[in-house]
Amino acid sequence: MTEPRRFPAPWRAVELRAAFRIEDANGFAVAYTYFTEDPERRSSTGRMSKDEARRIVISIAALSELRKAVRDQD
C-alpha cells in the first residue's frame, strides 16, 4: 500500500500583491515566488520581475503532474 501524498496534486498558483503562492490540492502553501516591478528594488533585493516569477510558478505547479506521470510509468 502506498503512502498518501504529502502535497497532493494538482498544485495551483495564487497571485498575491507582491508574490505568487503555490498551493497543493488542499490549499497548503508549498512555495512562494516574490516579485517587484520596480527595477531599482529588483536590483537591491534580488527579486524577479512579475513575468519571471510567473514563469517559475508555472514550472513549479507543473511538477506535481510530472511527478504523477513518472510514478504512473513505474
PDB file of N, CA, C, O and CB in Angstrom:
ATOM      1  N   MET A   1       0.844  -1.179   0.000  1.00  0.00           N
ATOM      2  CA  MET A   1       0.000   0.000   0.000  1.00  0.00           C
ATOM      3  C   MET A   1       0.892   1.246   0.000  1.00  0.00           C
ATOM      4  O   MET A   1       1.861   1.314   0.756  1.00  0.00           O
ATOM      5  CB  MET A   1      -0.962  -0.004   1.225  1.00  0.00           C
ATOM      6  N   THR A   2       0.571   2.215  -0.834  1.00  0.00           N
ATOM      7  CA  THR A   2       1.374   3.428  -0.909  1.00  0.00           C
ATOM      8  C   THR A   2       0.900   4.449   0.122  1.00  0.00           C
ATOM      9  O   THR A   2      -0.271   4.489   0.499  1.00  0.00           O
ATOM     10  CB  THR A   2       1.313   4.027  -2.321  1.00  0.00           C
ATOM     11  N   GLU A   3       1.849   5.268   0.561  1.00  0.00           N
ATOM     12  CA  GLU A   3       1.534   6.342   1.498  1.00  0.00           C
ATOM     13  C   GLU A   3       0.767   7.446   0.781  1.00  0.00           C
ATOM     14  O   GLU A   3       1.009   7.690  -0.401  1.00  0.00           O
ATOM     15  CB  GLU A   3       2.821   6.905   2.140  1.00  0.00           C
ATOM     16  N   PRO A   4      -0.152   8.119   1.470  1.00  0.00           N
ATOM     17  CA  PRO A   4      -0.811   9.262   0.827  1.00  0.00           C
ATOM     18  C   PRO A   4       0.206  10.358   0.543  1.00  0.00           C
ATOM     19  O   PRO A   4       1.166  10.534   1.293  1.00  0.00           O
ATOM     20  CB  PRO A   4      -1.958   9.809   1.713  1.00  0.00           C
ATOM     21  N   ARG A   5      -0.004  11.072  -0.513  1.00  0.00           N
ATOM     22  CA  ARG A   5       0.918  12.156  -0.879  1.00  0.00           C
ATOM     23  C   ARG A   5       0.870  13.257   0.153  1.00  0.00           C
ATOM     24  O   ARG A   5      -0.195  13.615   0.655  1.00  0.00           O
ATOM     25  CB  ARG A   5       0.581  12.722  -2.268  1.00  0.00           C
ATOM     26  N   ARG A   6       2.023  13.781   0.460  1.00  0.00           N
ATOM     27  CA  ARG A   6       2.079  14.859   1.444  1.00  0.00           C
ATOM     28  C   ARG A   6       1.536  16.162   0.876  1.00  0.00           C
ATOM     29  O   ARG A   6       0.867  16.916   1.582  1.00  0.00           O
ATOM     30  CB  ARG A   6       3.508  15.060   1.926  1.00  0.00           C
ATOM     31  N   PHE A   7       1.820  16.431  -0.391  1.00  0.00           N
ATOM     32  CA  PHE A   7       1.337  17.635  -1.066  1.00  0.00           C
ATOM     33  C   PHE A   7       0.562  17.188  -2.296  1.00  0.00           C
ATOM     34  O   PHE A   7       1.124  17.166  -3.391  1.00  0.00           O
ATOM     35  CB  PHE A   7       2.521  18.602  -1.453  1.00  0.00           C
ATOM     36  N   PRO A   8      -0.709  16.833  -2.150  1.00  0.00           N
ATOM     37  CA  PRO A   8      -1.443  16.236  -3.259  1.00  0.00           C
ATOM     38  C   PRO A   8      -1.630  17.186  -4.450  1.00  0.00           C
ATOM     39  O   PRO A   8      -1.816  18.393  -4.299  1.00  0.00           O
ATOM     40  CB  PRO A   8      -2.788  15.773  -2.775  1.00  0.00           C
ATOM     41  N   ALA A   9      -1.570  16.582  -5.627  1.00  0.00           N
ATOM     42  CA  ALA A   9      -1.832  17.309  -6.875  1.00  0.00           C
ATOM     43  C   ALA A   9      -3.333  17.498  -7.012  1.00  0.00           C
ATOM     44  O   ALA A   9      -4.099  16.773  -6.377  1.00  0.00           O
ATOM     45  CB  ALA A   9      -1.249  16.550  -8.118  1.00  0.00           C
ATOM     46  N   PRO A  10      -3.762  18.422  -7.799  1.00  0.00           N
ATOM     47  CA  PRO A  10      -2.966  19.364  -8.580  1.00  0.00           C
ATOM     48  C   PRO A  10      -2.535  20.549  -7.725  1.00  0.00           C
ATOM     49  O   PRO A  10      -3.195  20.916  -6.754  1.00  0.00           O
ATOM     50  CB  PRO A  10      -3.755  19.851  -9.800  1.00  0.00           C
ATOM     51  N   TRP A  11      -1.408  21.135  -8.116  1.00  0.00           N
ATOM     52  CA  TRP A  11      -0.949  22.361  -7.483  1.00  0.00           C
ATOM     53  C   TRP A  11      -1.446  23.535  -8.304  1.00  0.00           C
ATOM     54  O   TRP A  11      -1.631  23.419  -9.515  1.00  0.00           O
ATOM     55  CB  TRP A  11       0.602  22.387  -7.349  1.00  0.00           C
ATOM     56  N   ARG A  12      -1.660  24.655  -7.653  1.00  0.00           N
ATOM     57  CA  ARG A  12      -2.124  25.839  -8.382  1.00  0.00           C
ATOM     58  C   ARG A  12      -1.386  27.071  -7.888  1.00  0.00           C
ATOM     59  O   ARG A  12      -0.876  27.105  -6.768  1.00  0.00           O
ATOM     60  CB  ARG A  12      -3.649  26.025  -8.222  1.00  0.00           C
ATOM     61  N   ALA A  13      -1.341  28.075  -8.741  1.00  0.00           N
ATOM     62  CA  ALA A  13      -0.684  29.336  -8.416  1.00  0.00           C
ATOM     63  C   ALA A  13      -1.737  30.359  -8.025  1.00  0.00           C
ATOM     64  O   ALA A  13      -2.764  30.496  -8.689  1.00  0.00           O
ATOM     65  CB  ALA A  13       0.164  29.848  -9.609  1.00  0.00           C
ATOM     66  N   VAL A  14      -1.474  31.069  -6.948  1.00  0.00           N
ATOM     67  CA  VAL A  14      -2.349  32.131  -6.469  1.00  0.00           C
ATOM     68  C   VAL A  14      -1.539  33.418  -6.482  1.00  0.00           C
ATOM     69  O   VAL A  14      -0.466  33.492  -5.883  1.00  0.00           O
ATOM     70  CB  VAL A  14      -2.916  31.819  -5.033  1.00  0.00           C
ATOM     71  N   GLU A  15      -2.058  34.434  -7.169  1.00  0.00           N
ATOM     72  CA  GLU A  15      -1.342  35.709  -7.225  1.00  0.00           C
ATOM     73  C   GLU A  15      -1.675  36.550  -6.006  1.00  0.00           C
ATOM     74  O   GLU A  15      -2.843  36.776  -5.688  1.00  0.00           O
ATOM     75  CB  GLU A  15      -1.690  36.476  -8.514  1.00  0.00           C
ATOM     76  N   LEU A  16      -0.625  37.013  -5.325  1.00  0.00           N
ATOM     77  CA  LEU A  16      -0.753  37.919  -4.195  1.00  0.00           C
ATOM     78  C   LEU A  16      -0.247  39.294  -4.624  1.00  0.00           C
ATOM     79  O   LEU A  16       0.080  39.492  -5.794  1.00  0.00           O
ATOM     80  CB  LEU A  16       0.031  37.388  -2.952  1.00  0.00           C
ATOM     81  N   ARG A  17      -0.178  40.232  -3.704  1.00  0.00           N
ATOM     82  CA  ARG A  17       0.236  41.586  -4.041  1.00  0.00           C
ATOM     83  C   ARG A  17       1.657  41.656  -4.595  1.00  0.00           C
ATOM     84  O   ARG A  17       1.897  42.348  -5.585  1.00  0.00           O
ATOM     85  CB  ARG A  17       0.126  42.462  -2.828  1.00  0.00           C
ATOM     86  N   ALA A  18       2.591  40.956  -3.979  1.00  0.00           N
ATOM     87  CA  ALA A  18       3.990  41.014  -4.419  1.00  0.00           C
ATOM     88  C   ALA A  18       4.614  39.626  -4.530  1.00  0.00           C
ATOM     89  O   ALA A  18       5.834  39.476  -4.465  1.00  0.00           O
ATOM     90  CB  ALA A  18       4.807  41.867  -3.457  1.00  0.00           C
ATOM     91  N   ALA A  19       3.756  38.606  -4.699  1.00  0.00           N
ATOM     92  CA  ALA A  19       4.267  37.237  -4.771  1.00  0.00           C
ATOM     93  C   ALA A  19       3.225  36.339  -5.430  1.00  0.00           C
ATOM     94  O   ALA A  19       2.057  36.701  -5.575  1.00  0.00           O
ATOM     95  CB  ALA A  19       4.633  36.705  -3.358  1.00  0.00           C
ATOM     96  N   PHE A  20       3.686  35.172  -5.817  1.00  0.00           N
ATOM     97  CA  PHE A  20       2.799  34.086  -6.210  1.00  0.00           C
ATOM     98  C   PHE A  20       2.980  32.988  -5.177  1.00  0.00           C
ATOM     99  O   PHE A  20       4.099  32.703  -4.751  1.00  0.00           O
ATOM    100  CB  PHE A  20       3.104  33.570  -7.674  1.00  0.00           C
ATOM    101  N   ARG A  21       1.878  32.376  -4.778  1.00  0.00           N
ATOM    102  CA  ARG A  21       1.926  31.262  -3.832  1.00  0.00           C
ATOM    103  C   ARG A  21       1.507  29.996  -4.573  1.00  0.00           C
ATOM    104  O   ARG A  21       0.504  29.997  -5.286  1.00  0.00           O
ATOM    105  CB  ARG A  21       1.001  31.524  -2.586  1.00  0.00           C
ATOM    106  N   ILE A  22       2.268  28.923  -4.409  1.00  0.00           N
ATOM    107  CA  ILE A  22       1.896  27.623  -4.956  1.00  0.00           C
ATOM    108  C   ILE A  22       1.169  26.873  -3.852  1.00  0.00           C
ATOM    109  O   ILE A  22       1.684  26.742  -2.741  1.00  0.00           O
ATOM    110  CB  ILE A  22       3.154  26.818  -5.475  1.00  0.00           C
ATOM    111  N   GLU A  23      -0.023  26.383  -4.155  1.00  0.00           N
ATOM    112  CA  GLU A  23      -0.810  25.623  -3.177  1.00  0.00           C
ATOM    113  C   GLU A  23      -1.055  24.218  -3.698  1.00  0.00           C
ATOM    114  O   GLU A  23      -1.218  24.013  -4.901  1.00  0.00           O
ATOM    115  CB  GLU A  23      -2.154  26.329  -2.876  1.00  0.00           C
ATOM    116  N   ASP A  24      -1.081  23.244  -2.781  1.00  0.00           N
ATOM    117  CA  ASP A  24      -1.448  21.894  -3.175  1.00  0.00           C
ATOM    118  C   ASP A  24      -2.979  21.795  -3.254  1.00  0.00           C
ATOM    119  O   ASP A  24      -3.678  22.793  -3.075  1.00  0.00           O
ATOM    120  CB  ASP A  24      -0.868  20.847  -2.172  1.00  0.00           C
ATOM    121  N   ALA A  25      -3.482  20.618  -3.517  1.00  0.00           N
ATOM    122  CA  ALA A  25      -4.928  20.432  -3.690  1.00  0.00           C
ATOM    123  C   ALA A  25      -5.719  20.770  -2.434  1.00  0.00           C
ATOM    124  O   ALA A  25      -6.914  21.058  -2.510  1.00  0.00           O
ATOM    125  CB  ALA A  25      -5.220  19.006  -4.097  1.00  0.00           C
ATOM    126  N   ASN A  26      -5.057  20.735  -1.275  1.00  0.00           N
ATOM    127  CA  ASN A  26      -5.728  21.058  -0.009  1.00  0.00           C
ATOM    128  C   ASN A  26      -5.599  22.527   0.372  1.00  0.00           C
ATOM    129  O   ASN A  26      -6.100  22.937   1.419  1.00  0.00           O
ATOM    130  CB  ASN A  26      -5.167  20.203   1.102  1.00  0.00           C
ATOM    131  N   GLY A  27      -4.934  23.326  -0.460  1.00  0.00           N
ATOM    132  CA  GLY A  27      -4.759  24.737  -0.165  1.00  0.00           C
ATOM    133  C   GLY A  27      -3.539  25.032   0.687  1.00  0.00           C
ATOM    134  O   GLY A  27      -3.355  26.166   1.130  1.00  0.00           O
ATOM    135  N   PHE A  28      -2.692  24.016   0.926  1.00  0.00           N
ATOM    136  CA  PHE A  28      -1.488  24.212   1.722  1.00  0.00           C
ATOM    137  C   PHE A  28      -0.429  24.902   0.871  1.00  0.00           C
ATOM    138  O   PHE A  28      -0.205  24.508  -0.273  1.00  0.00           O
ATOM    139  CB  PHE A  28      -0.961  22.862   2.270  1.00  0.00           C
ATOM    140  N   ALA A  29       0.226  25.929   1.417  1.00  0.00           N
ATOM    141  CA  ALA A  29       1.258  26.663   0.679  1.00  0.00           C
ATOM    142  C   ALA A  29       2.511  25.803   0.561  1.00  0.00           C
ATOM    143  O   ALA A  29       3.109  25.416   1.565  1.00  0.00           O
ATOM    144  CB  ALA A  29       1.588  28.013   1.378  1.00  0.00           C
ATOM    145  N   VAL A  30       2.901  25.510  -0.676  1.00  0.00           N
ATOM    146  CA  VAL A  30       4.077  24.695  -0.957  1.00  0.00           C
ATOM    147  C   VAL A  30       5.295  25.583  -1.202  1.00  0.00           C
ATOM    148  O   VAL A  30       6.403  25.246  -0.784  1.00  0.00           O
ATOM    149  CB  VAL A  30       3.825  23.784  -2.172  1.00  0.00           C
ATOM    150  N   ALA A  31       5.093  26.720  -1.878  1.00  0.00           N
ATOM    151  CA  ALA A  31       6.210  27.610  -2.209  1.00  0.00           C
ATOM    152  C   ALA A  31       5.682  29.012  -2.492  1.00  0.00           C
ATOM    153  O   ALA A  31       4.501  29.210  -2.775  1.00  0.00           O
ATOM    154  CB  ALA A  31       7.007  27.071  -3.430  1.00  0.00           C
ATOM    155  N   TYR A  32       6.590  29.973  -2.408  1.00  0.00           N
ATOM    156  CA  TYR A  32       6.301  31.358  -2.772  1.00  0.00           C
ATOM    157  C   TYR A  32       7.385  31.829  -3.731  1.00  0.00           C
ATOM    158  O   TYR A  32       8.547  31.450  -3.590  1.00  0.00           O
ATOM    159  CB  TYR A  32       6.226  32.281  -1.506  1.00  0.00           C
ATOM    160  N   THR A  33       7.015  32.649  -4.700  1.00  0.00           N
ATOM    161  CA  THR A  33       7.986  33.370  -5.531  1.00  0.00           C
ATOM    162  C   THR A  33       7.617  34.836  -5.430  1.00  0.00           C
ATOM    163  O   THR A  33       6.482  35.228  -5.700  1.00  0.00           O
ATOM    164  CB  THR A  33       7.984  32.865  -7.041  1.00  0.00           C
ATOM    165  N   TYR A  34       8.596  35.640  -5.037  1.00  0.00           N
ATOM    166  CA  TYR A  34       8.368  37.068  -4.823  1.00  0.00           C
ATOM    167  C   TYR A  34       8.822  37.863  -6.036  1.00  0.00           C
ATOM    168  O   TYR A  34       9.771  37.486  -6.724  1.00  0.00           O
ATOM    169  CB  TYR A  34       9.101  37.553  -3.562  1.00  0.00           C
ATOM    170  N   PHE A  35       8.134  38.965  -6.285  1.00  0.00           N
ATOM    171  CA  PHE A  35       8.477  39.797  -7.437  1.00  0.00           C
ATOM    172  C   PHE A  35       8.275  41.262  -7.111  1.00  0.00           C
ATOM    173  O   PHE A  35       7.636  41.620  -6.122  1.00  0.00           O
ATOM    174  CB  PHE A  35       7.639  39.408  -8.657  1.00  0.00           C
ATOM    175  N   THR A  36       8.832  42.093  -7.961  1.00  0.00           N
ATOM    176  CA  THR A  36       8.574  43.529  -7.918  1.00  0.00           C
ATOM    177  C   THR A  36       8.721  44.062  -9.332  1.00  0.00           C
ATOM    178  O   THR A  36       9.548  43.575 -10.103  1.00  0.00           O
ATOM    179  CB  THR A  36       9.544  44.265  -6.926  1.00  0.00           C
ATOM    180  N   GLU A  37       7.940  45.035  -9.663  1.00  0.00           N
ATOM    181  CA  GLU A  37       8.040  45.657 -10.986  1.00  0.00           C
ATOM    182  C   GLU A  37       8.961  46.875 -10.976  1.00  0.00           C
ATOM    183  O   GLU A  37       9.242  47.446 -12.030  1.00  0.00           O
ATOM    184  CB  GLU A  37       6.657  46.063 -11.480  1.00  0.00           C
ATOM    185  N   ASP A  38       9.429  47.273  -9.805  1.00  0.00           N
ATOM    186  CA  ASP A  38      10.327  48.410  -9.678  1.00  0.00           C
ATOM    187  C   ASP A  38      11.762  47.951  -9.951  1.00  0.00           C
ATOM    188  O   ASP A  38      12.312  47.173  -9.172  1.00  0.00           O
ATOM    189  CB  ASP A  38      10.209  49.054  -8.266  1.00  0.00           C
ATOM    190  N   PRO A  39      12.378  48.418 -11.043  1.00  0.00           N
ATOM    191  CA  PRO A  39      13.734  47.965 -11.391  1.00  0.00           C
ATOM    192  C   PRO A  39      14.769  48.243 -10.298  1.00  0.00           C
ATOM    193  O   PRO A  39      15.676  47.436 -10.094  1.00  0.00           O
ATOM    194  CB  PRO A  39      14.177  48.630 -12.672  1.00  0.00           C
ATOM    195  N   GLU A  40      14.648  49.355  -9.605  1.00  0.00           N
ATOM    196  CA  GLU A  40      15.594  49.665  -8.533  1.00  0.00           C
ATOM    197  C   GLU A  40      15.467  48.678  -7.377  1.00  0.00           C
ATOM    198  O   GLU A  40      16.469  48.232  -6.817  1.00  0.00           O
ATOM    199  CB  GLU A  40      15.374  51.093  -8.027  1.00  0.00           C
ATOM    200  N   ARG A  41      14.237  48.342  -7.028  1.00  0.00           N
ATOM    201  CA  ARG A  41      14.018  47.359  -5.950  1.00  0.00           C
ATOM    202  C   ARG A  41      14.503  45.984  -6.361  1.00  0.00           C
ATOM    203  O   ARG A  41      15.069  45.252  -5.549  1.00  0.00           O
ATOM    204  CB  ARG A  41      12.532  47.291  -5.570  1.00  0.00           C
ATOM    205  N   ARG A  42      14.281  45.622  -7.644  1.00  0.00           N
ATOM    206  CA  ARG A  42      14.772  44.326  -8.119  1.00  0.00           C
ATOM    207  C   ARG A  42      16.276  44.249  -7.954  1.00  0.00           C
ATOM    208  O   ARG A  42      16.814  43.226  -7.532  1.00  0.00           O
ATOM    209  CB  ARG A  42      14.385  44.094  -9.593  1.00  0.00           C
ATOM    210  N   SER A  43      16.951  45.339  -8.290  1.00  0.00           N
ATOM    211  CA  SER A  43      18.408  45.379  -8.201  1.00  0.00           C
ATOM    212  C   SER A  43      18.883  45.244  -6.748  1.00  0.00           C
ATOM    213  O   SER A  43      19.841  44.522  -6.471  1.00  0.00           O
ATOM    214  CB  SER A  43      18.937  46.683  -8.810  1.00  0.00           C
ATOM    215  N   SER A  44      18.222  45.929  -5.837  1.00  0.00           N
ATOM    216  CA  SER A  44      18.679  45.922  -4.440  1.00  0.00           C
ATOM    217  C   SER A  44      18.198  44.697  -3.656  1.00  0.00           C
ATOM    218  O   SER A  44      18.865  44.276  -2.711  1.00  0.00           O
ATOM    219  CB  SER A  44      18.205  47.180  -3.742  1.00  0.00           C
ATOM    220  N   THR A  45      17.064  44.126  -4.030  1.00  0.00           N
ATOM    221  CA  THR A  45      16.519  42.986  -3.276  1.00  0.00           C
ATOM    222  C   THR A  45      16.763  41.650  -3.946  1.00  0.00           C
ATOM    223  O   THR A  45      16.661  40.607  -3.301  1.00  0.00           O
ATOM    224  CB  THR A  45      15.045  43.166  -3.071  1.00  0.00           C
ATOM    225  N   GLY A  46      17.085  41.666  -5.240  1.00  0.00           N
ATOM    226  CA  GLY A  46      17.279  40.410  -5.964  1.00  0.00           C
ATOM    227  C   GLY A  46      15.972  39.743  -6.364  1.00  0.00           C
ATOM    228  O   GLY A  46      15.969  38.589  -6.793  1.00  0.00           O
ATOM    229  N   ARG A  47      14.867  40.458  -6.227  1.00  0.00           N
ATOM    230  CA  ARG A  47      13.573  39.881  -6.624  1.00  0.00           C
ATOM    231  C   ARG A  47      13.437  39.856  -8.133  1.00  0.00           C
ATOM    232  O   ARG A  47      14.079  40.617  -8.856  1.00  0.00           O
ATOM    233  CB  ARG A  47      12.409  40.674  -6.006  1.00  0.00           C
ATOM    234  N   MET A  48      12.582  38.959  -8.580  1.00  0.00           N
ATOM    235  CA  MET A  48      12.316  38.813 -10.009  1.00  0.00           C
ATOM    236  C   MET A  48      11.261  39.813 -10.458  1.00  0.00           C
ATOM    237  O   MET A  48      10.571  40.427  -9.644  1.00  0.00           O
ATOM    238  CB  MET A  48      11.864  37.382 -10.332  1.00  0.00           C
ATOM    239  N   SER A  49      11.152  39.963 -11.780  1.00  0.00           N
ATOM    240  CA  SER A  49      10.024  40.711 -12.322  1.00  0.00           C
ATOM    241  C   SER A  49       8.784  39.826 -12.183  1.00  0.00           C
ATOM    242  O   SER A  49       8.901  38.625 -11.939  1.00  0.00           O
ATOM    243  CB  SER A  49      10.273  41.131 -13.827  1.00  0.00           C
ATOM    244  N   LYS A  50       7.627  40.404 -12.334  1.00  0.00           N
ATOM    245  CA  LYS A  50       6.385  39.637 -12.221  1.00  0.00           C
ATOM    246  C   LYS A  50       6.331  38.549 -13.289  1.00  0.00           C
ATOM    247  O   LYS A  50       5.890  37.435 -13.010  1.00  0.00           O
ATOM    248  CB  LYS A  50       5.159  40.567 -12.343  1.00  0.00           C
ATOM    249  N   ASP A  51       6.772  38.856 -14.503  1.00  0.00           N
ATOM    250  CA  ASP A  51       6.761  37.874 -15.582  1.00  0.00           C
ATOM    251  C   ASP A  51       7.715  36.715 -15.282  1.00  0.00           C
ATOM    252  O   ASP A  51       7.369  35.557 -15.514  1.00  0.00           O
ATOM    253  CB  ASP A  51       7.140  38.541 -16.912  1.00  0.00           C
ATOM    254  N   GLU A  52       8.900  37.011 -14.774  1.00  0.00           N
ATOM    255  CA  GLU A  52       9.854  35.954 -14.411  1.00  0.00           C
ATOM    256  C   GLU A  52       9.273  35.064 -13.311  1.00  0.00           C
ATOM    257  O   GLU A  52       9.361  33.838 -13.386  1.00  0.00           O
ATOM    258  CB  GLU A  52      11.199  36.570 -13.946  1.00  0.00           C
ATOM    259  N   ALA A  53       8.685  35.680 -12.300  1.00  0.00           N
ATOM    260  CA  ALA A  53       8.089  34.922 -11.197  1.00  0.00           C
ATOM    261  C   ALA A  53       6.945  34.053 -11.690  1.00  0.00           C
ATOM    262  O   ALA A  53       6.796  32.916 -11.243  1.00  0.00           O
ATOM    263  CB  ALA A  53       7.593  35.869 -10.100  1.00  0.00           C
ATOM    264  N   ARG A  54       6.138  34.569 -12.602  1.00  0.00           N
ATOM    265  CA  ARG A  54       5.020  33.803 -13.153  1.00  0.00           C
ATOM    266  C   ARG A  54       5.526  32.553 -13.878  1.00  0.00           C
ATOM    267  O   ARG A  54       4.952  31.474 -13.733  1.00  0.00           O
ATOM    268  CB  ARG A  54       4.190  34.678 -14.115  1.00  0.00           C
ATOM    269  N   ARG A  55       6.602  32.701 -14.658  1.00  0.00           N
ATOM    270  CA  ARG A  55       7.151  31.536 -15.378  1.00  0.00           C
ATOM    271  C   ARG A  55       7.674  30.487 -14.407  1.00  0.00           C
ATOM    272  O   ARG A  55       7.488  29.292 -14.635  1.00  0.00           O
ATOM    273  CB  ARG A  55       8.279  31.972 -16.333  1.00  0.00           C
ATOM    274  N   ILE A  56       8.320  30.908 -13.338  1.00  0.00           N
ATOM    275  CA  ILE A  56       8.818  29.974 -12.324  1.00  0.00           C
ATOM    276  C   ILE A  56       7.655  29.248 -11.659  1.00  0.00           C
ATOM    277  O   ILE A  56       7.698  28.032 -11.468  1.00  0.00           O
ATOM    278  CB  ILE A  56       9.663  30.718 -11.263  1.00  0.00           C
ATOM    279  N   VAL A  57       6.619  29.999 -11.309  1.00  0.00           N
ATOM    280  CA  VAL A  57       5.447  29.428 -10.642  1.00  0.00           C
ATOM    281  C   VAL A  57       4.767  28.382 -11.527  1.00  0.00           C
ATOM    282  O   VAL A  57       4.372  27.322 -11.042  1.00  0.00           O
ATOM    283  CB  VAL A  57       4.449  30.538 -10.273  1.00  0.00           C
ATOM    284  N   ILE A  58       4.632  28.671 -12.796  1.00  0.00           N
ATOM    285  CA  ILE A  58       4.016  27.714 -13.723  1.00  0.00           C
ATOM    286  C   ILE A  58       4.836  26.432 -13.763  1.00  0.00           C
ATOM    287  O   ILE A  58       4.276  25.336 -13.776  1.00  0.00           O
ATOM    288  CB  ILE A  58       3.893  28.321 -15.146  1.00  0.00           C
ATOM    289  N   SER A  59       6.153  26.563 -13.783  1.00  0.00           N
ATOM    290  CA  SER A  59       7.027  25.384 -13.795  1.00  0.00           C
ATOM    291  C   SER A  59       6.902  24.578 -12.508  1.00  0.00           C
ATOM    292  O   SER A  59       6.848  23.349 -12.545  1.00  0.00           O
ATOM    293  CB  SER A  59       8.481  25.804 -14.001  1.00  0.00           C
ATOM    294  N   ILE A  60       6.857  25.264 -11.376  1.00  0.00           N
ATOM    295  CA  ILE A  60       6.718  24.565 -10.098  1.00  0.00           C
ATOM    296  C   ILE A  60       5.374  23.842 -10.030  1.00  0.00           C
ATOM    297  O   ILE A  60       5.313  22.681  -9.623  1.00  0.00           O
ATOM    298  CB  ILE A  60       6.856  25.554  -8.921  1.00  0.00           C
ATOM    299  N   ALA A  61       4.314  24.514 -10.419  1.00  0.00           N
ATOM    300  CA  ALA A  61       2.980  23.905 -10.368  1.00  0.00           C
ATOM    301  C   ALA A  61       2.907  22.668 -11.263  1.00  0.00           C
ATOM    302  O   ALA A  61       2.211  21.708 -10.934  1.00  0.00           O
ATOM    303  CB  ALA A  61       1.907  24.924 -10.791  1.00  0.00           C
ATOM    304  N   ALA A  62       3.616  22.684 -12.381  1.00  0.00           N
ATOM    305  CA  ALA A  62       3.601  21.541 -13.307  1.00  0.00           C
ATOM    306  C   ALA A  62       4.335  20.336 -12.725  1.00  0.00           C
ATOM    307  O   ALA A  62       4.102  19.210 -13.165  1.00  0.00           O
ATOM    308  CB  ALA A  62       4.234  21.935 -14.645  1.00  0.00           C
ATOM    309  N   LEU A  63       5.212  20.545 -11.749  1.00  0.00           N
ATOM    310  CA  LEU A  63       5.971  19.437 -11.171  1.00  0.00           C
ATOM    311  C   LEU A  63       5.076  18.374 -10.549  1.00  0.00           C
ATOM    312  O   LEU A  63       5.390  17.186 -10.625  1.00  0.00           O
ATOM    313  CB  LEU A  63       6.930  19.959 -10.131  1.00  0.00           C
ATOM    314  N   SER A  64       3.974  18.777  -9.938  1.00  0.00           N
ATOM    315  CA  SER A  64       3.094  17.789  -9.303  1.00  0.00           C
ATOM    316  C   SER A  64       2.525  16.830 -10.335  1.00  0.00           C
ATOM    317  O   SER A  64       2.415  15.634 -10.063  1.00  0.00           O
ATOM    318  CB  SER A  64       1.953  18.486  -8.550  1.00  0.00           C
ATOM    319  N   GLU A  65       2.164  17.320 -11.504  1.00  0.00           N
ATOM    320  CA  GLU A  65       1.623  16.462 -12.562  1.00  0.00           C
ATOM    321  C   GLU A  65       2.730  15.625 -13.211  1.00  0.00           C
ATOM    322  O   GLU A  65       2.512  14.462 -13.551  1.00  0.00           O
ATOM    323  CB  GLU A  65       0.908  17.315 -13.629  1.00  0.00           C
ATOM    324  N   LEU A  66       3.909  16.213 -13.381  1.00  0.00           N
ATOM    325  CA  LEU A  66       5.036  15.480 -13.948  1.00  0.00           C
ATOM    326  C   LEU A  66       5.426  14.327 -13.035  1.00  0.00           C
ATOM    327  O   LEU A  66       5.671  13.212 -13.497  1.00  0.00           O
ATOM    328  CB  LEU A  66       6.237  16.417 -14.172  1.00  0.00           C
ATOM    329  N   ARG A  67       5.479  14.598 -11.758  1.00  0.00           N
ATOM    330  CA  ARG A  67       5.822  13.553 -10.786  1.00  0.00           C
ATOM    331  C   ARG A  67       4.810  12.416 -10.831  1.00  0.00           C
ATOM    332  O   ARG A  67       5.182  11.245 -10.757  1.00  0.00           O
ATOM    333  CB  ARG A  67       5.893  14.138  -9.367  1.00  0.00           C
ATOM    334  N   LYS A  68       3.546  12.758 -10.950  1.00  0.00           N
ATOM    335  CA  LYS A  68       2.489  11.738 -11.024  1.00  0.00           C
ATOM    336  C   LYS A  68       2.654  10.904 -12.290  1.00  0.00           C
ATOM    337  O   LYS A  68       2.510   9.682 -12.248  1.00  0.00           O
ATOM    338  CB  LYS A  68       1.082  12.397 -10.993  1.00  0.00           C
ATOM    339  N   ALA A  69       2.956  11.549 -13.415  1.00  0.00           N
ATOM    340  CA  ALA A  69       3.116  10.834 -14.681  1.00  0.00           C
ATOM    341  C   ALA A  69       4.304   9.870 -14.608  1.00  0.00           C
ATOM    342  O   ALA A  69       4.213   8.744 -15.097  1.00  0.00           O
ATOM    343  CB  ALA A  69       3.306  11.833 -15.844  1.00  0.00           C
ATOM    344  N   VAL A  70       5.401  10.295 -14.011  1.00  0.00           N
ATOM    345  CA  VAL A  70       6.579   9.435 -13.892  1.00  0.00           C
ATOM    346  C   VAL A  70       6.265   8.259 -12.976  1.00  0.00           C
ATOM    347  O   VAL A  70       6.636   7.123 -13.271  1.00  0.00           O
ATOM    348  CB  VAL A  70       7.797  10.233 -13.355  1.00  0.00           C
ATOM    349  N   ARG A  71       5.597   8.523 -11.890  1.00  0.00           N
ATOM    350  CA  ARG A  71       5.246   7.446 -10.948  1.00  0.00           C
ATOM    351  C   ARG A  71       4.307   6.440 -11.596  1.00  0.00           C
ATOM    352  O   ARG A  71       4.417   5.241 -11.342  1.00  0.00           O
ATOM    353  CB  ARG A  71       4.594   8.026  -9.678  1.00  0.00           C
ATOM    354  N   ASP A  72       3.393   6.907 -12.425  1.00  0.00           N
ATOM    355  CA  ASP A  72       2.443   6.011 -13.089  1.00  0.00           C
ATOM    356  C   ASP A  72       3.129   5.082 -14.095  1.00  0.00           C
ATOM    357  O   ASP A  72       2.608   4.009 -14.402  1.00  0.00           O
ATOM    358  CB  ASP A  72       1.367   6.826 -13.794  1.00  0.00           C
ATOM    359  N   GLN A  73       4.291   5.489 -14.608  1.00  0.00           N
ATOM    360  CA  GLN A  73       5.028   4.663 -15.566  1.00  0.00           C
ATOM    361  C   GLN A  73       5.761   3.517 -14.883  1.00  0.00           C
ATOM    362  O   GLN A  73       6.074   2.512 -15.521  1.00  0.00           O
ATOM    363  CB  GLN A  73       6.018   5.516 -16.340  1.00  0.00           C
ATOM    364  N   ASP A  74       6.038   3.662 -13.583  1.00  0.00           N
ATOM    365  CA  ASP A  74       6.785   2.610 -12.845  1.00  0.00           C
ATOM    366  C   ASP A  74       5.986   1.364 -12.652  1.00  0.00           C
ATOM    367  O   ASP A  74       6.475   0.403 -12.056  1.00  0.00           O
ATOM    368  CB  ASP A  74       7.224   3.114 -11.498  1.00  0.00           C
TER     369      ASP A  74
END
